[in-house]
Amino acid sequence: MDGLGRRLRASLRLKRGSGGPPQDNSREALKEAERPQEHSLPNFAGGQHFFEYLLVVSLKKKRSEDDYEPIITYQFPKRENLLRGQQEEEERLLKAIPLFCFPDGNEWASLTEYPRETFSFVLTNVDGSRKIGYCRRLLPAGPGPRLPQVYCIISCIGCFGLFSKILDEVEKRHQISMAVIYPFMQGLREAAFPAPGKTVTLKSFIPDSGTEFISLTRPLDSHLEHVDFSSLLHCLSFEQILQIFASAVLERKIIFLAEGLSTLSQCIHAAAALLYPFSWAHTYIPVVPESLLATVCCPTPFMVGVQMRFQQEVMDSPMEEVLLVNLCKGTFLMSVGDEKDILPPKLQDDILDSLGQGTDELKTAEQINEHVSGPFVQFFVKTVGHYASYIKREANGQGHFQERSFCKALTSKTKRRFVKKFVKTQLFSLFIQEAEKSKNPPAGYFQQKILEYEEQKKQKKPREKTVK
């Protein structure tokens, strides 16, 4: 089991070169673990592209068997003029994708009704770059019983709301003809991906409807453009979300169970987003395919989603320090037991108070996202927001983090106790490594909140002196 676990311990790593045709395409494509890094594009894909591929993945019956296997039946664009190494890597990518489009196994029956599902998966390349698969699973147009198929857009850009709208447009055209999808996707591929807050408008012709103008707007607040907290709030209480956050901060194993692919996908992305400005640096699989269930035996940290039908297999797996979350019932099936004691009590209360205020006034997804994310960002501002003052720089600009002084600077014993554990995580280490390389603090949302907090403290001090 340990050897299998090592082999399948992946967000997904696509290795170059195998020296021969694989006997099992999906398993050959899935190799040893790789930490997810910041989203970046491979060298042969221009940064201006919205996406790398649009794929249609369909179920085809295996020869002399009752089971089905997912295969790619449509691909746009076709890749040409790739170097040999790039071509091999692309082939492995394309062989692995169907497994994630149909993670629920091979047993299917033709259907006349099927509720459409929107979900995503993350693939980690050999160089650490990420590709995200945005999926829409539905029944193809036509009369009578038929099998579902998946429209999958592969992109290196994390912007779930935007790609959900693109899938809406693909689905609308799919009802007419595949031929109508091509010009829309070609126009999208040629369009520049907009900056935060900006809009790109595409012109598209649809038979019997005429020319349409489609506007795609990228959210202004880019650190939340890849997430929707609504599903997480629907499934769990604020207290449970806080305990999941505490487990993730210490890089423990977290498994989400749910029936629907959409729920799993949205909740796991939301849980990972709570860690901003830090990035989950371990195995990360929003929906684990059946053939990769051995992943939950990994000794290393992971954050994964598993469909409820595989609950017993998960429960029977040997695991330590795991938080097993049943999203259908809003319960923890397994836990370490100390989740309520990980974070400083005062800061836990602050988070819960902020989450509980003004929830009735939240209308839009953006308002919900900001309301949920804000208290967790403030938590990091209050615990590690002083990090930049403890990076000592050499004449060449290279920085060296002064860990001991950084921890001692916290006057609160409970904060200091937490931070001494947190600085040992990869979450913090990777963040600090980037900060050491940069001569100036990043001018992002987190830095903005740090400056606001420091200004509030300055204004508070004179008032305290006046009161005395």
N, C-alpha and C positions, 0 to 999 in steps of 0.2 A: 504493500500500500504506500510505503514511504517513497519508493521509486516512482510510482504512478503519480503520487501527489506532487513530487518535484516536477514531473513532466508536464502536468496540467496546471501548475500554479502560475496562472497567467491572467493579466488583464487583456492583453494577448500579445505575445512576442512573435513576430514573423521572422524566421531565420532565413538567411541567404544560403542557397545551394544545398542540395541533399545527395547529389551523386546518383540519381536515378529516380524513376517514377515511384511515388508513394503508393503503398498498398491501401492506405486509408487516408484520403485527402484531408478530412477535417482534423484528424488527430496529428497527422504529419505537420499540419500548419500551426499547431498549438504546441509551443515549446516552453522552456523554463521561464521563471518569473522575470518580470521587468517592471521597474517602478514607473508609474505614469509621471511624465514631466509636463512642463508648460506646453500648450498646444503650439505646434509649429508645422510649417509645410515642408514636404520633402523638396529637394533641390529641383526636381524636374516638374514641379507643379507651381505655377506662378502664384504669388500671394494675392493677386487680384481676383482669383477665381472663387466664386461662391462654393463650388463643389468639385469633386474629382469624378464621381460617377453617379449616374442614375441607373439603378438595376431593378429588374423585375425578377423575383425569386418565386418559382412555382413548385408544386409538389408533383413528382412523377413516381409512378408505381415501380418498385424494384422488380426485376425479372424473376419469375417463379416464386415470388413472395407476396404476402398480403400488405406488407409495410410500404410506406412511401419515403422518398428521400427528396430534400429540397435542392433544386438546381437553378442556376441563373439562366433565364430564358430570354432576357433582353438586357443589353448593355449599351449605355451612351456616356461618353464617346468611346470608340475603340482606340486603344493605346497603340501608337506606332512610334518608330524611331527612338525606342528606349535602349539604353545600354544593357548589356547582358544581365548584370547584377540587378538592375532596376526591373527588368522584365521578369526575372525569377521571383523577385519580391512581390511584384504585382500579381503574378500567378498564384502565389501563396495567399495573398490577401483575398483574391476573388474565390479561392477554394474554401476559405474559412468563413466568409460572410454568410452563406446560406444556413449554416449551423446556428447563427445568432438570430437569423430572421424567423426560424422555426425552432426555438429552444425547447419546446414542449414534447419532443419525441417524434416517433415515426408513425404512430397509430392515428389515422385520420379516416373520416368517412365523408362522402359528398353531402353538401348541405344546401338548403334553400334559403336559410337565413343565418347571418353571422354578424354580430355587432362589431363594427370596425374598431381597431385598436391602434393607438399611436404610442410608440415606445422607441428606445434608443439603446445603443451599445457603444462601448469604447474599445478600440483596438490600439495597442501600444506597439510601435514599430521597433526594429532592432536598434535604431539610433535614439530611441527614447521619445520620438515624436508621436503624437496621437492622431488617430483618425476616428471620427464619430460617425456611426450609422444611425440615421434618422429614418424610422420605419413607419409605414402605414399598412396594416394588414386588413384585407377586406375580401369580399367575394367578387370575382370578375363579373362584368356585365353579361347577361344572357339568361335564358329560361332554364328551368329544371335544376336538379341537384348538381352542385359543382364544388370544387375544392378552393379554399382561400388561397390568395397569393399576396405577396408583399412587395410594395414599392419601397425601395431603400435608396436614400441619398447618402453617399459617402463624402464627408467634408472634413477639413482640418479646423473648421471654425466652430466654436461652441456658442450657439445662439438658438436655443430650442424653440422659442416662440416664433422666430422668423422662419425656421425650417418647417414648423407645423403649418404655417400659412402657405408655404410653397407646396407642401404635400396636399393641402386643400385644392390648390390649383391643378396639381397633377391628377388628383382623383376626379375632379370635374371633367377634365379632358379624357381621362380613361373611360368614362361612361360613353364617350362619343367614338373615339378611335385612338389607337396607339400613335397613328400618324399625326394626330393633333398635338401630342405631347412633345414631339421632337422639336418643332420650332420654338416652343415656349422655353424648353430647357437650353436650347442653343442660345437664345437671347439672354437667358439668365447667366449662362457660362461666360458670355462676352461682357456682361455688366461688371462694373467695379463694386466690390463689397463696400458698403457705406461706412463712414466713420460713425462713432456713437452719436445718436441723436439725429443722424441724417437719413434721407430717404432716397431710394433708387426706384425709378418708374420704368416698367417694361411695357412695350406695346405688343399685343398678341391678338391674332385673328382666330376666331372660332366660327366654324360653319353654322349658319342659321342665326348667329348672334352678332356677327360683325366683329369689328376691332374693339378690343378691350384694353384699358390702361390699368395696370396692376402696380400698386405702390407697396413697397416693402421698406418698413422703417426699422432701423436698429435702435434699441433702447438707449437712452442717454446715459443711464447708469450701467456701464458695461459689466460691472462685477456681479450683476444679478441677471444678465441677459440669458443665462443658460439654465434657469431654474424657475420652478413654480411651486410655491410652498403650500398651495391649497390642499393637495392630496395628503400631505403629511399632517396638516391641521385637522383634516377630516377624520383621519385614522387614529390619531394619538392625542393625548392631553399635553399641555405645556410641560408638566412635570416629567412626563415620559420623554419628550423631545430633549429636555435638559439632560436627562440621564444618558440618552444616546450621544449627545454632544460630549458629555464628560468621558464616555468610553472611547469616542473617536479621538479626543484630545490626547489620551494616553496610548493611542494606536493599538487598541484591542481588536479582537475579531468581532464583527457585527454581521448578522445574517437577518435579512428581511424576508418574511413569508407573506405571499398574497396570491389571490387567484389570478387577477388580471395583469397582463404585461404592462399596461399603461400605469397602473398603480405602483408596481414595483419600480419601474423606471423613474417615475417622477419622485417617489419618496427617497430613493437612494441618492439621486442627484441633489435633492434638497438637503439631505443629511450631510453630504460632502460640502455643500455650499456654506453650511453654518461655520465651517472652519476658516473662512476668509478672514485675513489675507494669506492664510496658510493653505497648502495644497496637499491632499491625501497622497502619500508617496508609496503606497503599497498596492497589492492586488485589488482590483476594482472592477467588478462585473455586475452591471445593473440587472441583468437577467441571465442566470447561469443555465446553459444548455444541459440537457439530461446527461450527456456523455461527459460533462465536466464536473459532475457532482463531487468527485473526489477532491475538488478544490477545498472543500470545507474541512478536509483533514490536514491542511497545511499548518505547519508550526509557526509560520510568519503571519503578521497582521493582514486582515482583508476586510473589505466591505462588499458584500454581495447580496443579490436578490435571488430568491428561489421560489418557484411556483408551489402553491399549497399542496399539490398532488404528490410532491416529493418530500413532504414533511417528515414522514417516518424514516426515510433514508437518512435525512439530515440528523434527526434525533438519535439514530443508531450509530452515527459516526463518532469516533473518539475525538473530543475537542476539549481544550482548556481555555479559560478566560474568554468565554464567548458570551455575547448578548444576542439572544434569539428573539426576534420581534415578530409577533403575529399581527400583521396590519389589518386582517379581517376582523379580529375580535378586540384589537387595541390592547393586547396583553404582552408580557414578557414570558416566554416559555422557559428560557434559561437566562441566568445572569450570574455575575461574580458575587454580587451582594453588597458591594461597597460603592455602587454608582452614585448614591446620594451624598457621599463623603469626599468625593474627588475634588470638587471645586470649593473655593472659599465660601462659607455660609452666607456672608454679607452680599457677595456678588451673585450668588444663586438667587437670593431674595430680590436683588435689583433686576435680574433678568425676568423673573416671574412677574414682578410688579409691572414692568414695562410691557410684557406680552399681554397682560390682562387689561391694560388700559385702552379704551377707545376702539375695541374690536368691532362694535356695531357700526362704526362710521366707515369701515373699510369697504370700498366698492370694487375697485379695479385690481387686477393681478399685480400691477406695479405697486399699489398701496399695500397690499398684503405682503409682498416680498420685502419691502422696505421696513414694514412694521415688525416682521419676524426676524429679519437679518440684523437690524439695528442694535438690539440689546446684546447680541453675541459679538458684534464688532466692538461695542463699548467694553465688553469683558476683556478683550485683548488689548484695547487701548489702556485700560486701567492696570493690567498685569504686566504687559511687555512693551507698552507704547514708548518707554524711555530708552529703547534699545540703541537708537542712533547715537546717543550721548556716550555710549560705552563701546564704540568702535574706534580704536586708536589707529591713526593712519601714518604710514611711512611717507617719506619724501616723494616716492613714485605714485602715491595715491592708494596703494594696497592697504586694506584695512585689516585689523586684528581685533576680534571681539573679546572684551574683558568680562568673561562670564561671572567670575566671583564678585567683582565690584557691582556688576549689573544686578545680581541677586540681592546683595547687601543693601542696595539703594532702596529696596522696598521696606518701609517701616512696619507694615502689617505682617505679623507672624504667619497668618493663614495664607496670605498672598505669597509670601516668601517660600513657604513649604510647598505650595503648588508649583511655583515657577521653577524651583530646583528640580522637580520631576520633569516639567515640560521642556526645559532646555536640553534634556537628554534625548528627546524624540527626533525622528527624522523630519517631522513637520517643521520644527524650529530650526534644525541644523541647515536644511536646504534654504530656508528663508534667510538665515544669517549669512550663509555663503554668498548669496546674491547681494546682500547689503554690503558685505566686505568688498566685493568687486566694484560696486557703484560708489563714485566719489560724493554723490549727493543723494539724500533720501528720495525715493521715488515720489513723483508728484501725483499720487493716486488718491483714491477715496480713503484708504486707511490713513495716509499721511494727513489728509484734510481733517479727519476726525481727531487725530492726535493733536494737531494745532488748536482745534476748537476746545479740546479738553484742557490743554495747558493754559489757554486764555481764560477759561472759566475759573481755573485754580488761582490765577493771578488776581482776578477780580474778587474772588472770595476772600483772599487774605486781608485786603484793606478793610473789608466789612467786619471780619472777625476782630481786628484790632480796635475798630470803633466800638463794637459791642463790649469788649473788655473795659 
